[in-house]
Amino acid sequence: MKRMIGMLGVAWILMSFSSGITLEPSTSNTPPKKPKTIQLFNKKNLDGWYIFIQDRGRHQDPKGVFTVKDGILRISGEEWGCITTNEEYENYKLIMEFKWGELTFGSRKERARDNGLLFHSVGDDGGYSGIWMRSIECNIIEGGVGDFIVVGDGTDKFSITSPVAKERQSGTPIYQKGGELVTINKGRINWSGRDPNWKDELGFRGAKDADKPVGEWNKLECVVHGDIIDIYVNGKLVNQAINVRPSKGKIQVQSEGAEMFVRRLDMIPLKAPKK
């Protein structure tokens, strides 16, 4: 009986090797660790950010343009300005959840609700128009969420390259995957579905708008990887840029005449691209 058991054991070992079965535990299927999500907005206050208001400067917000209540950041829009991160960032996925309020102000009272998320912000506060740092903007405007705008100095220090369609919208290029590459150091690249009949009027809605109507929450995802930026609105890819200059900097969230609410500003770090 012992001899039979021994023979069976040897046979099982031989079968294991011949069939590819390993006798050692495998670790090849161990899932990689997910990068830790960074809450840029902690839902309590503006720690990690500072306020800059046109003609007032840093930390001067007497009208409460930027306030936090019940886990929501309210941007009144009453004065032009921004909140800016204390730190510079590169290689990340930024997730922002926002919705429009009802109030509008000043020169944009009857115009499309307008704001923006600015990447790679460098230089002086108010370096652009006395309001924002020079940067690369993902526009947040009715009918144009996902447009790129170069908020620069007109030189190649601030520029993007995007694939665009042959046609233009009032002279402005439109993003089209696989299209002709165009480089700009000022102006904008419209998102792929921007309505050709867009008007700068309050409440504008285009037939293909990826953002939701006023009062509904939207998810804006911006993948910033090396010198590439991809923009997704509610899960839809709407714009892309390569050869982005600069490729790192602070992040700004604008106040530009329209009330807006933000309930999420999360960052997921990405590994630097291989050179």
Phi and psi restraints in degrees (value plus and minus 20) as a CYANA .aco file:
   2 LYS   PHI     -80.0   -40.0
   2 LYS   PSI     -60.2   -20.2
   3 ARG   PHI     -84.4   -44.4
   3 ARG   PSI     -57.0   -17.0
   4 MET   PHI     -87.5   -47.5
   4 MET   PSI     -62.8   -22.8
   5 ILE   PHI     -81.5   -41.5
   5 ILE   PSI     -62.5   -22.5
   6 GLY   PHI     -82.7   -42.7
   6 GLY   PSI     -61.7   -21.7
   7 MET   PHI     -84.6   -44.6
   7 MET   PSI     -59.6   -19.6
   8 LEU   PHI     -84.1   -44.1
   8 LEU   PSI     -58.9   -18.9
   9 GLY   PHI     -83.2   -43.2
   9 GLY   PSI     -64.8   -24.8
  10 VAL   PHI     -82.5   -42.5
  10 VAL   PSI     -62.1   -22.1
  11 ALA   PHI     -81.6   -41.6
  11 ALA   PSI     -61.0   -21.0
  12 TRP   PHI     -84.8   -44.8
  12 TRP   PSI     -60.0   -20.0
  13 ILE   PHI     -83.5   -43.5
  13 ILE   PSI     -64.9   -24.9
  14 LEU   PHI     -82.3   -42.3
  14 LEU   PSI     -60.8   -20.8
  15 MET   PHI     -84.5   -44.5
  15 MET   PSI     -57.1   -17.1
  16 SER   PHI     -82.1   -42.1
  16 SER   PSI     -66.5   -26.5
  17 PHE   PHI     -87.3   -47.3
  17 PHE   PSI     -62.6   -22.6
  18 SER   PHI     -88.0   -48.0
  18 SER   PSI     -47.8    -7.8
  19 SER   PHI    -114.0   -74.0
  19 SER   PSI     -20.6    19.4
  20 GLY   PHI      69.3   109.3
  20 GLY   PSI     -17.2    22.8
  21 ILE   PHI     -93.9   -53.9
  21 ILE   PSI     111.5   151.5
  22 THR   PHI    -118.2   -78.2
  22 THR   PSI     126.1   166.1
  23 LEU   PHI    -108.7   -68.7
  23 LEU   PSI     -30.4     9.6
  24 GLU   PHI    -121.4   -81.4
  24 GLU   PSI     124.5   164.5
  25 PRO   PHI     -83.1   -43.1
  25 PRO   PSI     118.3   158.3
  26 SER   PHI    -115.3   -75.3
  26 SER   PSI     119.6   159.6
  27 THR   PHI    -133.3   -93.3
  27 THR   PSI     -13.3    26.7
  28 SER   PHI     -87.4   -47.4
  28 SER   PSI     -42.4    -2.4
  29 ASN   PHI    -115.6   -75.6
  29 ASN   PSI     -11.9    28.1
  30 THR   PHI     -86.4   -46.4
  30 THR   PSI     100.9   140.9
  31 PRO   PHI     -86.5   -46.5
  31 PRO   PSI     122.0   162.0
  32 PRO   PHI     -86.6   -46.6
  32 PRO   PSI     131.7   171.7
  33 LYS   PHI     -87.2   -47.2
  33 LYS   PSI     114.1   154.1
  34 LYS   PHI     -97.3   -57.3
  34 LYS   PSI     118.8   158.8
  35 PRO   PHI     -84.3   -44.3
  35 PRO   PSI     126.2   166.2
  36 LYS   PHI     -93.0   -53.0
  36 LYS   PSI     111.4   151.4
  37 THR   PHI     -95.1   -55.1
  37 THR   PSI     113.0   153.0
  38 ILE   PHI    -122.7   -82.7
  38 ILE   PSI     102.5   142.5
  39 GLN   PHI    -103.7   -63.7
  39 GLN   PSI      77.9   117.9
  40 LEU   PHI     -85.7   -45.7
  40 LEU   PSI     -53.0   -13.0
  41 PHE   PHI    -130.4   -90.4
  41 PHE   PSI      94.6   134.6
  42 ASN   PHI    -106.2   -66.2
  42 ASN   PSI     -17.2    22.8
  43 LYS   PHI      51.0    91.0
  43 LYS   PSI     -14.9    25.1
  44 LYS   PHI    -134.5   -94.5
  44 LYS   PSI     -61.4   -21.4
  45 ASN   PHI    -179.9  -139.9
  45 ASN   PSI    -188.8  -148.8
  46 LEU   PHI    -126.3   -86.3
  46 LEU   PSI      14.2    54.2
  47 ASP   PHI     -77.5   -37.5
  47 ASP   PSI     114.4   154.4
  48 GLY   PHI      74.1   114.1
  48 GLY   PSI     -26.0    14.0
  49 TRP   PHI    -148.4  -108.4
  49 TRP   PSI     141.1   181.1
  50 TYR   PHI    -152.9  -112.9
  50 TYR   PSI     134.3   174.3
  51 ILE   PHI    -115.9   -75.9
  51 ILE   PSI     118.2   158.2
  52 PHE   PHI    -153.1  -113.1
  52 PHE   PSI     103.6   143.6
  53 ILE   PHI    -138.3   -98.3
  53 ILE   PSI     116.5   156.5
  54 GLN   PHI     -74.0   -34.0
  54 GLN   PSI     113.2   153.2
  55 ASP   PHI      46.3    86.3
  55 ASP   PSI     -13.2    26.8
  56 ARG   PHI    -140.1  -100.1
  56 ARG   PSI     -60.6   -20.6
  57 GLY   PHI      77.2   117.2
  57 GLY   PSI    -182.0  -142.0
  58 ARG   PHI     -93.2   -53.2
  58 ARG   PSI     124.2   164.2
  59 HIS   PHI      41.1    81.1
  59 HIS   PSI       0.2    40.2
  60 GLN   PHI    -138.1   -98.1
  60 GLN   PSI      82.2   122.2
  61 ASP   PHI    -159.5  -119.5
  61 ASP   PSI      42.9    82.9
  62 PRO   PHI     -84.2   -44.2
  62 PRO   PSI     -45.2    -5.2
  63 LYS   PHI    -110.7   -70.7
  63 LYS   PSI     -20.4    19.6
  64 GLY   PHI      45.3    85.3
  64 GLY   PSI      28.6    68.6
  65 VAL   PHI     -84.2   -44.2
  65 VAL   PSI     -56.3   -16.3
  66 PHE   PHI    -138.7   -98.7
  66 PHE   PSI      93.3   133.3
  67 THR   PHI    -157.3  -117.3
  67 THR   PSI     134.3   174.3
  68 VAL   PHI    -141.1  -101.1
  68 VAL   PSI     108.6   148.6
  69 LYS   PHI    -169.6  -129.6
  69 LYS   PSI     111.9   151.9
  70 ASP   PHI      33.8    73.8
  70 ASP   PSI      19.7    59.7
  71 GLY   PHI      59.3    99.3
  71 GLY   PSI     -12.5    27.5
  72 ILE   PHI    -139.4   -99.4
  72 ILE   PSI     113.1   153.1
  73 LEU   PHI    -107.5   -67.5
  73 LEU   PSI     101.3   141.3
  74 ARG   PHI    -122.8   -82.8
  74 ARG   PSI     107.4   147.4
  75 ILE   PHI    -129.4   -89.4
  75 ILE   PSI      90.2   130.2
  76 SER   PHI     -90.0   -50.0
  76 SER   PSI     -54.1   -14.1
  77 GLY   PHI      63.8   103.8
  77 GLY   PSI     -23.0    17.0
  78 GLU   PHI     -84.4   -44.4
  78 GLU   PSI     -54.4   -14.4
  79 GLU   PHI    -145.8  -105.8
  79 GLU   PSI     133.1   173.1
  80 TRP   PHI    -102.7   -62.7
  80 TRP   PSI     114.6   154.6
  81 GLY   PHI     153.2   193.2
  81 GLY   PSI    -174.1  -134.1
  82 CYS   PHI    -187.7  -147.7
  82 CYS   PSI     144.8   184.8
  83 ILE   PHI    -126.5   -86.5
  83 ILE   PSI     123.9   163.9
  84 THR   PHI    -151.9  -111.9
  84 THR   PSI     117.1   157.1
  85 THR   PHI     -87.2   -47.2
  85 THR   PSI     127.0   167.0
  86 ASN   PHI     -89.6   -49.6
  86 ASN   PSI     -49.7    -9.7
  87 GLU   PHI    -125.3   -85.3
  87 GLU   PSI     138.2   178.2
  88 GLU   PHI    -112.1   -72.1
  88 GLU   PSI     132.5   172.5
  89 TYR   PHI    -159.0  -119.0
  89 TYR   PSI     135.3   175.3
  90 GLU   PHI    -171.9  -131.9
  90 GLU   PSI     136.0   176.0
  91 ASN   PHI      36.7    76.7
  91 ASN   PSI      63.0   103.0
  92 TYR   PHI    -180.7  -140.7
  92 TYR   PSI     143.6   183.6
  93 LYS   PHI    -132.1   -92.1
  93 LYS   PSI     101.7   141.7
  94 LEU   PHI    -125.6   -85.6
  94 LEU   PSI     107.2   147.2
  95 ILE   PHI    -135.0   -95.0
  95 ILE   PSI     101.5   141.5
  96 MET   PHI    -145.0  -105.0
  96 MET   PSI     109.5   149.5
  97 GLU   PHI    -133.2   -93.2
  97 GLU   PSI     104.1   144.1
  98 PHE   PHI    -163.0  -123.0
  98 PHE   PSI     142.5   182.5
  99 LYS   PHI    -169.7  -129.7
  99 LYS   PSI     135.0   175.0
 100 TRP   PHI    -101.0   -61.0
 100 TRP   PSI     126.1   166.1
 101 GLY   PHI    -115.4   -75.4
 101 GLY   PSI    -187.8  -147.8
 102 GLU   PHI    -115.0   -75.0
 102 GLU   PSI     -45.5    -5.5
 103 LEU   PHI    -100.6   -60.6
 103 LEU   PSI     122.5   162.5
 104 THR   PHI    -157.5  -117.5
 104 THR   PSI     139.2   179.2
 105 PHE   PHI    -162.0  -122.0
 105 PHE   PSI     140.3   180.3
 106 GLY   PHI      35.3    75.3
 106 GLY   PSI    -157.0  -117.0
 107 SER   PHI     -87.0   -47.0
 107 SER   PSI     -32.7     7.3
 108 ARG   PHI    -130.5   -90.5
 108 ARG   PSI      -0.8    39.2
 109 LYS   PHI     -80.8   -40.8
 109 LYS   PSI     -58.4   -18.4
 110 GLU   PHI    -127.8   -87.8
 110 GLU   PSI      -8.0    32.0
 111 ARG   PHI    -128.2   -88.2
 111 ARG   PSI     148.8   188.8
 112 ALA   PHI     -73.0   -33.0
 112 ALA   PSI     116.1   156.1
 113 ARG   PHI     -78.4   -38.4
 113 ARG   PSI     113.4   153.4
 114 ASP   PHI    -160.4  -120.4
 114 ASP   PSI     115.5   155.5
 115 ASN   PHI    -177.7  -137.7
 115 ASN   PSI    -188.8  -148.8
 116 GLY   PHI    -191.1  -151.1
 116 GLY   PSI     137.8   177.8
 117 LEU   PHI    -137.0   -97.0
 117 LEU   PSI      99.1   139.1
 118 LEU   PHI    -131.2   -91.2
 118 LEU   PSI     106.4   146.4
 119 PHE   PHI    -121.8   -81.8
 119 PHE   PSI     144.7   184.7
 120 HIS   PHI      30.0    70.0
 120 HIS   PSI      23.2    63.2
 121 SER   PHI     -97.8   -57.8
 121 SER   PSI     104.8   144.8
 122 VAL   PHI    -157.6  -117.6
 122 VAL   PSI     144.3   184.3
 123 GLY   PHI      69.1   109.1
 123 GLY   PSI    -174.8  -134.8
 124 ASP   PHI    -103.0   -63.0
 124 ASP   PSI     127.0   167.0
 125 ASP   PHI     -78.2   -38.2
 125 ASP   PSI     115.6   155.6
 126 GLY   PHI      53.7    93.7
 126 GLY   PSI      -7.4    32.6
 127 GLY   PHI     -83.1   -43.1
 127 GLY   PSI     -42.1    -2.1
 128 TYR   PHI    -132.3   -92.3
 128 TYR   PSI      93.2   133.2
 129 SER   PHI      40.2    80.2
 129 SER   PSI      -1.4    38.6
 130 GLY   PHI      52.6    92.6
 130 GLY   PSI      -7.5    32.5
 131 ILE   PHI    -144.2  -104.2
 131 ILE   PSI     -68.1   -28.1
 132 TRP   PHI    -143.0  -103.0
 132 TRP   PSI     138.9   178.9
 133 MET   PHI     -92.5   -52.5
 133 MET   PSI     130.8   170.8
 134 ARG   PHI     -85.3   -45.3
 134 ARG   PSI     121.2   161.2
 135 SER   PHI    -191.5  -151.5
 135 SER   PSI    -194.1  -154.1
 136 ILE   PHI    -136.4   -96.4
 136 ILE   PSI     103.4   143.4
 137 GLU   PHI    -125.3   -85.3
 137 GLU   PSI     117.3   157.3
 138 CYS   PHI    -116.4   -76.4
 138 CYS   PSI      89.1   129.1
 139 ASN   PHI     -90.2   -50.2
 139 ASN   PSI     122.9   162.9
 140 ILE   PHI    -143.2  -103.2
 140 ILE   PSI      73.2   113.2
 141 ILE   PHI    -161.3  -121.3
 141 ILE   PSI     125.5   165.5
 142 GLU   PHI     -74.5   -34.5
 142 GLU   PSI     102.1   142.1
 143 GLY   PHI      66.6   106.6
 143 GLY   PSI     -27.9    12.1
 144 GLY   PHI    -159.1  -119.1
 144 GLY   PSI       9.0    49.0
 145 VAL   PHI     -88.2   -48.2
 145 VAL   PSI      99.5   139.5
 146 GLY   PHI      89.7   129.7
 146 GLY   PSI     -25.7    14.3
 147 ASP   PHI     -81.8   -41.8
 147 ASP   PSI     122.6   162.6
 148 PHE   PHI    -112.4   -72.4
 148 PHE   PSI     119.5   159.5
 149 ILE   PHI    -152.2  -112.2
 149 ILE   PSI     111.9   151.9
 150 VAL   PHI    -108.1   -68.1
 150 VAL   PSI      88.7   128.7
 151 VAL   PHI    -116.3   -76.3
 151 VAL   PSI      48.4    88.4
 152 GLY   PHI    -138.9   -98.9
 152 GLY   PSI    -175.0  -135.0
 153 ASP   PHI    -134.3   -94.3
 153 ASP   PSI      -8.0    32.0
 154 GLY   PHI      65.3   105.3
 154 GLY   PSI     -19.4    20.6
 155 THR   PHI    -125.6   -85.6
 155 THR   PSI     154.2   194.2
 156 ASP   PHI     -94.7   -54.7
 156 ASP   PSI     -20.9    19.1
 157 LYS   PHI     -84.2   -44.2
 157 LYS   PSI     -44.3    -4.3
 158 PHE   PHI    -148.7  -108.7
 158 PHE   PSI      84.6   124.6
 159 SER   PHI    -178.9  -138.9
 159 SER   PSI     139.6   179.6
 160 ILE   PHI    -160.8  -120.8
 160 ILE   PSI     137.1   177.1
 161 THR   PHI    -144.4  -104.4
 161 THR   PSI     111.5   151.5
 162 SER   PHI    -156.5  -116.5
 162 SER   PSI     128.6   168.6
 163 PRO   PHI     -97.7   -57.7
 163 PRO   PSI     109.8   149.8
 164 VAL   PHI    -152.5  -112.5
 164 VAL   PSI     142.4   182.4
 165 ALA   PHI     -96.3   -56.3
 165 ALA   PSI     144.0   184.0
 166 LYS   PHI     -87.3   -47.3
 166 LYS   PSI     -59.5   -19.5
 167 GLU   PHI     -96.5   -56.5
 167 GLU   PSI     139.4   179.4
 168 ARG   PHI    -141.6  -101.6
 168 ARG   PSI     139.9   179.9
 169 GLN   PHI    -132.6   -92.6
 169 GLN   PSI      84.2   124.2
 170 SER   PHI      32.1    72.1
 170 SER   PSI      20.3    60.3
 171 GLY   PHI      65.9   105.9
 171 GLY   PSI     -22.7    17.3
 172 THR   PHI    -117.8   -77.8
 172 THR   PSI     111.0   151.0
 173 PRO   PHI     -83.5   -43.5
 173 PRO   PSI     131.9   171.9
 174 ILE   PHI    -140.2  -100.2
 174 ILE   PSI     110.1   150.1
 175 TYR   PHI     -80.5   -40.5
 175 TYR   PSI     113.8   153.8
 176 GLN   PHI    -165.6  -125.6
 176 GLN   PSI     100.5   140.5
 177 LYS   PHI     -77.2   -37.2
 177 LYS   PSI     108.8   148.8
 178 GLY   PHI      60.8   100.8
 178 GLY   PSI     -14.6    25.4
 179 GLY   PHI     -98.8   -58.8
 179 GLY   PSI    -195.1  -155.1
 180 GLU   PHI     -88.8   -48.8
 180 GLU   PSI     116.1   156.1
 181 LEU   PHI     -98.2   -58.2
 181 LEU   PSI     109.1   149.1
 182 VAL   PHI    -148.6  -108.6
 182 VAL   PSI     115.1   155.1
 183 THR   PHI    -130.2   -90.2
 183 THR   PSI     113.7   153.7
 184 ILE   PHI    -149.1  -109.1
 184 ILE   PSI     128.3   168.3
 185 ASN   PHI    -140.6  -100.6
 185 ASN   PSI      -9.9    30.1
 186 LYS   PHI    -181.3  -141.3
 186 LYS   PSI     145.8   185.8
 187 GLY   PHI      61.5   101.5
 187 GLY   PSI    -170.6  -130.6
 188 ARG   PHI    -164.2  -124.2
 188 ARG   PSI     142.4   182.4
 189 ILE   PHI    -140.9  -100.9
 189 ILE   PSI      93.3   133.3
 190 ASN   PHI     -89.6   -49.6
 190 ASN   PSI     130.7   170.7
 191 TRP   PHI     -88.5   -48.5
 191 TRP   PSI     141.9   181.9
 192 SER   PHI     -82.4   -42.4
 192 SER   PSI     -51.9   -11.9
 193 GLY   PHI    -127.1   -87.1
 193 GLY   PSI      -2.5    37.5
 194 ARG   PHI     -80.2   -40.2
 194 ARG   PSI     112.4   152.4
 195 ASP   PHI     -84.7   -44.7
 195 ASP   PSI     107.6   147.6
 196 PRO   PHI     -84.2   -44.2
 196 PRO   PSI     -36.9     3.1
 197 ASN   PHI    -123.8   -83.8
 197 ASN   PSI       3.7    43.7
 198 TRP   PHI     -75.9   -35.9
 198 TRP   PSI     119.3   159.3
 199 LYS   PHI    -149.1  -109.1
 199 LYS   PSI     122.9   162.9
 200 ASP   PHI    -100.7   -60.7
 200 ASP   PSI      51.7    91.7
 201 GLU   PHI    -155.0  -115.0
 201 GLU   PSI     127.9   167.9
 202 LEU   PHI     -78.2   -38.2
 202 LEU   PSI     110.1   150.1
 203 GLY   PHI      63.2   103.2
 203 GLY   PSI      -9.1    30.9
 204 PHE   PHI     -80.1   -40.1
 204 PHE   PSI     117.2   157.2
 205 ARG   PHI    -152.6  -112.6
 205 ARG   PSI     108.0   148.0
 206 GLY   PHI    -113.6   -73.6
 206 GLY   PSI     139.3   179.3
 207 ALA   PHI     -82.8   -42.8
 207 ALA   PSI     -50.5   -10.5
 208 LYS   PHI    -131.0   -91.0
 208 LYS   PSI      -5.8    34.2
 209 ASP   PHI     -74.4   -34.4
 209 ASP   PSI     111.7   151.7
 210 ALA   PHI    -105.6   -65.6
 210 ALA   PSI     -42.1    -2.1
 211 ASP   PHI    -103.1   -63.1
 211 ASP   PSI     140.9   180.9
 212 LYS   PHI    -114.2   -74.2
 212 LYS   PSI     143.9   183.9
 213 PRO   PHI     -82.4   -42.4
 213 PRO   PSI     145.4   185.4
 214 VAL   PHI     -71.8   -31.8
 214 VAL   PSI     113.6   153.6
 215 GLY   PHI      76.1   116.1
 215 GLY   PSI     -31.2     8.8
 216 GLU   PHI    -125.8   -85.8
 216 GLU   PSI     125.6   165.6
 217 TRP   PHI     -95.9   -55.9
 217 TRP   PSI     120.8   160.8
 218 ASN   PHI    -140.6  -100.6
 218 ASN   PSI     131.6   171.6
 219 LYS   PHI    -134.8   -94.8
 219 LYS   PSI      96.0   136.0
 220 LEU   PHI    -128.6   -88.6
 220 LEU   PSI     102.5   142.5
 221 GLU   PHI    -139.9   -99.9
 221 GLU   PSI     106.4   146.4
 222 CYS   PHI    -143.7  -103.7
 222 CYS   PSI      94.4   134.4
 223 VAL   PHI    -118.1   -78.1
 223 VAL   PSI      91.1   131.1
 224 VAL   PHI    -130.4   -90.4
 224 VAL   PSI      85.7   125.7
 225 HIS   PHI    -153.0  -113.0
 225 HIS   PSI      87.7   127.7
 226 GLY   PHI      42.4    82.4
 226 GLY   PSI    -143.7  -103.7
 227 ASP   PHI    -125.3   -85.3
 227 ASP   PSI      10.6    50.6
 228 ILE   PHI    -140.9  -100.9
 228 ILE   PSI     121.1   161.1
 229 ILE   PHI    -151.9  -111.9
 229 ILE   PSI     105.3   145.3
 230 ASP   PHI    -132.6   -92.6
 230 ASP   PSI     116.4   156.4
 231 ILE   PHI    -136.0   -96.0
 231 ILE   PSI     107.7   147.7
 232 TYR   PHI    -140.0  -100.0
 232 TYR   PSI     114.7   154.7
 233 VAL   PHI    -139.0   -99.0
 233 VAL   PSI      96.1   136.1
 234 ASN   PHI      30.3    70.3
 234 ASN   PSI      23.8    63.8
 235 GLY   PHI      66.6   106.6
 235 GLY   PSI     -23.6    16.4
 236 LYS   PHI    -124.8   -84.8
 236 LYS   PSI     108.6   148.6
 237 LEU   PHI     -90.1   -50.1
 237 LEU   PSI     101.5   141.5
 238 VAL   PHI    -139.0   -99.0
 238 VAL   PSI     -36.9     3.1
 239 ASN   PHI    -182.9  -142.9
 239 ASN   PSI     131.8   171.8
 240 GLN   PHI    -164.0  -124.0
 240 GLN   PSI     127.8   167.8
 241 ALA   PHI    -161.3  -121.3
 241 ALA   PSI     123.0   163.0
 242 ILE   PHI    -143.7  -103.7
 242 ILE   PSI     152.8   192.8
 243 ASN   PHI      28.8    68.8
 243 ASN   PSI      23.0    63.0
 244 VAL   PHI     -93.6   -53.6
 244 VAL   PSI     110.1   150.1
 245 ARG   PHI    -147.3  -107.3
 245 ARG   PSI     106.8   146.8
 246 PRO   PHI     -94.6   -54.6
 246 PRO   PSI     159.1   199.1
 247 SER   PHI    -136.8   -96.8
 247 SER   PSI      -9.0    31.0
 248 LYS   PHI    -177.5  -137.5
 248 LYS   PSI     141.4   181.4
 249 GLY   PHI     139.5   179.5
 249 GLY   PSI    -190.5  -150.5
 250 LYS   PHI     -98.9   -58.9
 250 LYS   PSI     149.6   189.6
 251 ILE   PHI    -136.6   -96.6
 251 ILE   PSI     115.9   155.9
 252 GLN   PHI    -142.9  -102.9
 252 GLN   PSI     126.1   166.1
 253 VAL   PHI    -140.6  -100.6
 253 VAL   PSI     103.9   143.9
 254 GLN   PHI    -104.5   -64.5
 254 GLN   PSI     136.7   176.7
 255 SER   PHI    -139.5   -99.5
 255 SER   PSI     100.8   140.8
 256 GLU   PHI    -163.5  -123.5
 256 GLU   PSI      21.8    61.8
 257 GLY   PHI      80.5   120.5
 257 GLY   PSI     -21.1    18.9
 258 ALA   PHI    -153.2  -113.2
 258 ALA   PSI     119.4   159.4
 259 GLU   PHI     -90.7   -50.7
 259 GLU   PSI     112.5   152.5
 260 MET   PHI    -164.2  -124.2
 260 MET   PSI     127.0   167.0
 261 PHE   PHI    -137.5   -97.5
 261 PHE   PSI     120.7   160.7
 262 VAL   PHI    -147.4  -107.4
 262 VAL   PSI     106.4   146.4
 263 ARG   PHI    -131.9   -91.9
 263 ARG   PSI     -26.8    13.2
 264 ARG   PHI    -172.5  -132.5
 264 ARG   PSI     111.7   151.7
 265 LEU   PHI    -162.2  -122.2
 265 LEU   PSI      69.5   109.5
 266 ASP   PHI    -132.9   -92.9
 266 ASP   PSI     126.8   166.8
 267 MET   PHI    -143.2  -103.2
 267 MET   PSI     110.9   150.9
 268 ILE   PHI    -131.9   -91.9
 268 ILE   PSI      92.0   132.0
 269 PRO   PHI     -82.2   -42.2
 269 PRO   PSI     124.8   164.8
 270 LEU   PHI    -138.8   -98.8
 270 LEU   PSI     131.0   171.0
 271 LYS   PHI     -88.3   -48.3
 271 LYS   PSI     123.0   163.0
 272 ALA   PHI     -81.1   -41.1
 272 ALA   PSI     119.9   159.9
 273 PRO   PHI     -83.9   -43.9
 273 PRO   PSI     128.3   168.3
 274 LYS   PHI     -89.8   -49.8
 274 LYS   PSI     118.2   158.2
